[in-house]
Amino acid sequence: MAIETDEMIEKLLNDPKFISALANKIYDKLKDEVVIKKLEENSSAIKSLQETIKSLEETVKQQGEAIKSLQETVKKQGEILKEHGEAIKSLQDAIKQQGEILKEHGEAIKSLQEAVKQQGEAIKSLQEAVKEQGEAIRENSKLMSKLATEIGSFTSRAGKGLERTIMMVYKEALELHGINPNNVKHGSIVDTLGVIDKGRIFEVDFYETDDYVYVFEVKNFADEGALEQILIRKKLVPQLFNKPVKLFLIANYVERKIKEELEKEGVTIITSIVVE
């Protein structure tokens, strides 16, 4: 029995068809196992690839959103750049206009410099004229000092003739204010309203027009007394005449502080010498 089996096996091994069929069977089985294995490997790779693709799709989606956001940002920046371009153009136009204005200012400054130069020459000429007038004034002061000496120490309102003399000395100065000394009259007014002292009589040099009452205080030397008399007349005369008053102090000499106080009160000062 064993010998028959061995012979059968040897016979089969020596049969090329059997060997070929057996090899085909083994090959098919191995082939199926390799294919299955490959399919399993491929399935695993495909699954991994699918996950990778899914991940890539998510990445692409995110990148798409980022690109869209970037495009919107770029669009906004483009609009901003456009606005900046318009602003820069506007600024360039403004700079151009300023340049033209500066050019005009330069020409104006040049013209002004010429005018200043001319004024400088005019001032120089005026200074020379003032110098000459100063010399004339000094001569006049000498004459007035001589006159003051001749008049003496006239410090009150005593002597109508001397007051008239002083007024005539300053005739030209009064005429510059539109006043003719010949129209000034001496008189008395009574405080009937009690503005200062009811019933009191005050002597006044004045003349009256339709619009004003012109009141004059004439002194050789104007001091505190002259200030007091003028302030009294400033209060009294407008009430009695029912008109505004224009006050004048005419004096050879006046103290500076008196002059400044009277000027504050609107009094016109006509004098030769201001005493410190």
SEGUMAR-668920 format. One record per residue (C-alpha): y, x negated, z negated; residue number from 1; residue in one letter. Coordinates in steps of 0.1 Angstrom, whole numbers, plus 5000, padded with zeros to 4 digits. Each point is the difference from the previous one (the first is absolute). Layout:
BEGIN
((Y; X; Z); NUM; a) ...
% end
This chain:
BEGIN
((5000; 5000; 5000); 1; m) ((5024; 4972; 4992); 2; a) ((4990; 4982; 5031); 3; i) ((5007; 5030; 5021); 4; e) ((5034; 5004; 4984); 5; t) ((5008; 4964; 5007); 6; d) ((4990; 5003; 5035); 7; e) ((5020; 5031; 5005); 8; m) ((5031; 4982; 4985); 9; i) ((4994; 4970; 5022); 10; e) ((4996; 5022; 5030); 11; k) ((5032; 5018; 4993); 12; l) ((5019; 4967; 4994); 13; l) ((4988; 4988; 5034); 14; n) ((5011; 5033; 5017); 15; d) ((5034; 4994; 5015); 16; p) ((5007; 5038; 5003); 17; k) ((4993; 5005; 4964); 18; f) ((5021; 4971; 4990); 19; i) ((5028; 5012; 5022); 20; s) ((4997; 5036; 4986); 21; a) ((4999; 4987; 4965); 22; l) ((5030; 4978; 5006); 23; a) ((5019; 5029; 5014); 24; n) ((4991; 5021; 4970); 25; k) ((5011; 4973; 4976); 26; i) ((5032; 4994; 5021); 27; y) ((5009; 5037; 5000); 28; d) ((4995; 5002; 4962); 29; k) ((5020; 4969; 4994); 30; l) ((5026; 5012; 5025); 31; k) ((5003; 5033; 4982); 32; d) ((5004; 4982; 4967); 33; e) ((5027; 4977; 5014); 34; v) ((5018; 5029; 5016); 35; v) ((4999; 5020; 4968); 36; i) ((5012; 4970; 4981); 37; k) ((5027; 4994; 5026); 38; k) ((5009; 5037; 4999); 39; l) ((5003; 4998; 4962); 40; e) ((5021; 4969; 5003); 41; e) ((5021; 5016; 5027); 42; n) ((5004; 5032; 4979); 43; s) ((5012; 4979; 4971); 44; s) ((5023; 4981; 5023); 45; a) ((5012; 5032; 5016); 46; i) ((5007; 5015; 4966); 47; k) ((5019; 4969; 4989); 48; s) ((5018; 5001; 5033); 49; l) ((5009; 5036; 4995); 50; q) ((5014; 4993; 4966); 51; e) ((5019; 4971; 5015); 52; t) ((5013; 5022; 5028); 53; i) ((5010; 5027; 4974); 54; k) ((5018; 4973; 4980); 55; s) ((5016; 4988; 5032); 56; l) ((5010; 5036; 5008); 57; e) ((5016; 5003; 4966); 58; e) ((5018; 4967; 5005); 59; t) ((5011; 5010; 5035); 60; v) ((5012; 5033; 4986); 61; k) ((5020; 4982; 4973); 62; q) ((5013; 4975; 5025); 63; q) ((5010; 5029; 5022); 64; g) ((5019; 5016; 4972); 65; e) ((5016; 4966; 4992); 66; a) ((5009; 4996; 5036); 67; i) ((5015; 5035; 5001); 68; k) ((5020; 4992; 4969); 69; s) ((5010; 4967; 5014); 70; l) ((5011; 5017; 5033); 71; q) ((5021; 5025; 4980); 72; e) ((5015; 4971; 4980); 73; t) ((5007; 4981; 5033); 74; v) ((5016; 5032; 5014); 75; k) ((5022; 5004; 4969); 76; k) ((5009; 4963; 5002); 77; q) ((5008; 5005; 5036); 78; g) ((5024; 5028; 4991); 79; e) ((5015; 4979; 4972); 80; i) ((5004; 4971; 5025); 81; l) ((5017; 5024; 5024); 82; k) ((5023; 5012; 4972); 83; e) ((5007; 4964; 4990); 84; h) ((5007; 4992; 5037); 85; g) ((5025; 5028; 5002); 86; e) ((5016; 4989; 4966); 87; a) ((5001; 4964; 5013); 88; i) ((5017; 5012; 5032); 89; k) ((5025; 5021; 4980); 90; s) ((5006; 4969; 4977); 91; l) ((5006; 4979; 5031); 92; q) ((5025; 5025; 5013); 93; d) ((5017; 5000; 4966); 94; a) ((5001; 4962; 5000); 95; i) ((5015; 5001; 5035); 96; k) ((5026; 5025; 4989); 97; q) ((5008; 4979; 4969); 98; q) ((5003; 4969; 5022); 99; g) ((5026; 5019; 5021); 100; e) ((5018; 5011; 4968); 101; i) ((5000; 4964; 4987); 102; l) ((5014; 4989; 5033); 103; k) ((5028; 5027; 4997); 104; e) ((5006; 4989; 4964); 105; h) ((5002; 4964; 5011); 106; g) ((5027; 5010; 5025); 107; e) ((5017; 5021; 4974); 108; a) ((4999; 4971; 4975); 109; i) ((5014; 4977; 5026); 110; k) ((5028; 5025; 5007); 111; s) ((5006; 5003; 4963); 112; l) ((5002; 4963; 4996); 113; q) ((5026; 4999; 5027); 114; e) ((5019; 5028; 4982); 115; a) ((4997; 4981; 4967); 116; v) ((5014; 4969; 5017); 117; k) ((5029; 5020; 5013); 118; q) ((5005; 5016; 4966); 119; q) ((4999; 4965; 4984); 120; g) ((5028; 4989; 5023); 121; e) ((5019; 5032; 4992); 122; a) ((4995; 4994; 4962); 123; i) ((5012; 4965; 5004); 124; k) ((5031; 5013; 5018); 125; s) ((5004; 5027; 4973); 126; l) ((4997; 4974; 4972); 127; q) ((5028; 4980; 5016); 128; e) ((5021; 5032; 5002); 129; a) ((4991; 5008; 4963); 130; v) ((5011; 4965; 4991); 131; k) ((5033; 5005; 5017); 132; e) ((5003; 5034; 4982); 133; q) ((4992; 4984; 4967); 134; g) ((5029; 4976; 5004); 135; e) ((5022; 5030; 5009); 136; a) ((4987; 5019; 4969); 137; i) ((5007; 4970; 4978); 138; r) ((5036; 4999; 5013); 139; e) ((5003; 5037; 4994); 140; n) ((4986; 4995; 4965); 141; s) ((5027; 4975; 4993); 142; k) ((5026; 5025; 5012); 143; l) ((4984; 5027; 4978); 144; m) ((5000; 4977; 4970); 145; s) ((5037; 4994; 5006); 146; k) ((5005; 5037; 5003); 147; l) ((4980; 5006; 4968); 148; a) ((5021; 4975; 4982); 149; t) ((5032; 5017; 5012); 150; e) ((4987; 5034; 4989); 151; i) ((4992; 4985; 4966); 152; g) ((4975; 5014; 4976); 153; s) ((5000; 5035; 5013); 154; f) ((4969; 5014; 4983); 155; t) ((5008; 5037; 4997); 156; s) ((5015; 5028; 5021); 157; r) ((5036; 4991; 4991); 158; a) ((5023; 4998; 5029); 159; g) ((4995; 5022; 5031); 160; k) ((5019; 4975; 5021); 161; g) ((4975; 4972; 4992); 162; l) ((4970; 5023; 5008); 163; e) ((5016; 5009; 5033); 164; r) ((5005; 4963; 5007); 165; t) ((4964; 4992; 4993); 166; i) ((4988; 5028; 5022); 167; m) ((5022; 4988; 5028); 168; m) ((4986; 4965; 4996); 169; v) ((4966; 5015; 5008); 170; y) ((5013; 5023; 5027); 171; k) ((4978; 4985; 5027); 172; e) ((4969; 5002; 4979); 173; a) ((5008; 5037; 4992); 174; l) ((5005; 5008; 5036); 175; e) ((4965; 4986; 5008); 176; l) ((4988; 5029; 4978); 177; h) ((5022; 5025; 5019); 178; g) ((5027; 5002; 4973); 179; i) ((5037; 4998; 5005); 180; n) ((5016; 4988; 4967); 181; p) ((5032; 5019; 5008); 182; n) ((4980; 5033; 4995); 183; n) ((4989; 4991; 4965); 184; v) ((5021; 5017; 4973); 185; k) ((5003; 4996; 4963); 186; h) ((4997; 5031; 4978); 187; g) ((4985; 5016; 4969); 188; s) ((4970; 5023; 4996); 189; i) ((4991; 5021; 4970); 190; v) ((4964; 5004; 4987); 191; d) ((5002; 5039; 5000); 192; t) ((4962; 5003; 5000); 193; l) ((4992; 4978; 4970); 194; g) ((4980; 4975; 5021); 195; v) ((5013; 4971; 4980); 196; i) ((5025; 5013; 4975); 197; d) ((5015; 5035; 5007); 198; k) ((5037; 4999; 5004); 199; g) ((5002; 4962; 5004); 200; r) ((5022; 4986; 5027); 201; i) ((4989; 4972; 5023); 202; f) ((5021; 4979; 5024); 203; e) ((4984; 4996; 5034); 204; v) ((5007; 4983; 5033); 205; d) ((4984; 5022; 5027); 206; f) ((5003; 5019; 5032); 207; y) ((4981; 5031; 5011); 208; e) ((4984; 5010; 5034); 209; t) ((4981; 5031; 5010); 210; d) ((4967; 4983; 4991); 211; d) ((5007; 4974; 4972); 212; y) ((5023; 4990; 4973); 213; v) ((5007; 4962; 5002); 214; y) ((5007; 4985; 4965); 215; v) ((5013; 4965; 4995); 216; f) ((5001; 4978; 4970); 217; e) ((5025; 4971; 5005); 218; v) ((4998; 4970; 4977); 219; k) ((5011; 4964; 4999); 220; n) ((4969; 4992; 4979); 221; f) ((4971; 5025; 4998); 222; a) ((4981; 4999; 4968); 223; d) ((4981; 5025; 4977); 224; e) ((5032; 5022; 4999); 225; g) ((5000; 5004; 5038); 226; a) ((4963; 5009; 4999); 227; l) ((5005; 5027; 4974); 228; e) ((5030; 5015; 5019); 229; q) ((4981; 5002; 5033); 230; i) ((4969; 5016; 4984); 231; l) ((5023; 5026; 4983); 232; i) ((5016; 5009; 5033); 233; r) ((4966; 5001; 5017); 234; k) ((4990; 5028; 4976); 235; k) ((5033; 5019; 4999); 236; l) ((5014; 5000; 5035); 237; v) ((4971; 5017; 5018); 238; p) ((5000; 5029; 4974); 239; q) ((5038; 5006; 5003); 240; l) ((5003; 4997; 5038); 241; f) ((4965; 5015; 5007); 242; n) ((4995; 4972; 5026); 243; k) ((4980; 4967; 5001); 244; p) ((5019; 4970; 4990); 245; v) ((5002; 4965; 5015); 246; k) ((5010; 4973; 4975); 247; l) ((5017; 4967; 5007); 248; f) ((5009; 4971; 4978); 249; l) ((5028; 4977; 5012); 250; i) ((5005; 4969; 4980); 251; a) ((5011; 4964; 5003); 252; n) ((4972; 4990; 4975); 253; y) ((4969; 5018; 4989); 254; v) ((4973; 4989; 4976); 255; e) ((4966; 4997; 5017); 256; r) ((4981; 5022; 4976); 257; k) ((5027; 5027; 5005); 258; i) ((4998; 4997; 5037); 259; k) ((4962; 5004; 5000); 260; e) ((5002; 5030; 4977); 261; e) ((5026; 5017; 5021); 262; l) ((4980; 4993; 5032); 263; e) ((4970; 5017; 4984); 264; k) ((5022; 5030; 4995); 265; e) ((5009; 5001; 5037); 266; g) ((5036; 4986; 4995); 267; v) ((5015; 4980; 5028); 268; t) ((5014; 4966; 4988); 269; i) ((5030; 4984; 5016); 270; i) ((5008; 4967; 4983); 271; t) ((5009; 4963; 5006); 272; s) ((4982; 4982; 4972); 273; i) ((4968; 5009; 4980); 274; v) ((5002; 4985; 4966); 275; v) ((4967; 4989; 4983); 276; e) 
% end
